[in-house]
Amino acid sequence: GEIDLIFRHGPLIIFAEVKARKSHSAAASSLSPKQSARLLASAEIYLAEHCPQGQEARFDLVMVDTHAQLAILENCFQ
């Protein structure tokens, strides 16, 4: 699987998917349930291999529009 960004914020591991589209709403709607499932599976593997059991994590969606403006939807799915 592929995860665009993985980083730590204090005790939290954040997995971020980046979507660039014409608008933020188009970027948000481009994350399909199938892709979400693949991201969750990849994150589970990462956590199992690199983090202690019970590591707190969240998934964010980073949306980029055609004007290079960012919007972040924190904890977009679990």
Secondary structure, 3 states (H helix, E strand, C coil): CCCCEEEEECCEEEEEEEEECCCHHHHHHCCCHHHHHHHHHHHHHHHHHHCCCCCCEEEEEEEECCCCCEEEECCCCC
